[in-house]
Amino acid sequence: MFIGQQKQFSAGSHTIELDVSKFPNGIYYLTLNGENTRTVKKMVVEK
């Protein structure tokens, strides 16, 4: 399921705000793709 936007960023540190107010409680996995890397992070939504 794709819920965000694809954006390209320059090298460095970035912050992205994600509105999870309509998400049910649960565990979600965020995938971040770089030029030669792929990182998967777990996000827990609890209300």
Residue, then its C-alpha position, 0 to 999 in steps of 0.5 A: m500500500f502506498i500512502g505517501q508521496q515520492k520525493q527526491f531529496s539532496a543528501g543530508s538530514h530531513t524530517i517528514e511529517l506523516d498524519v496518522s490520525k486516520f490510521p487504525n492502531g497497528i504496526y506499519y513499515l516505512t520503506l526509504n529508498g536511496e540511490n544504492t540503499r533501502t531502509v525499512k523502519k517500523m512505526v507503531v500507531e497507538k491512540 
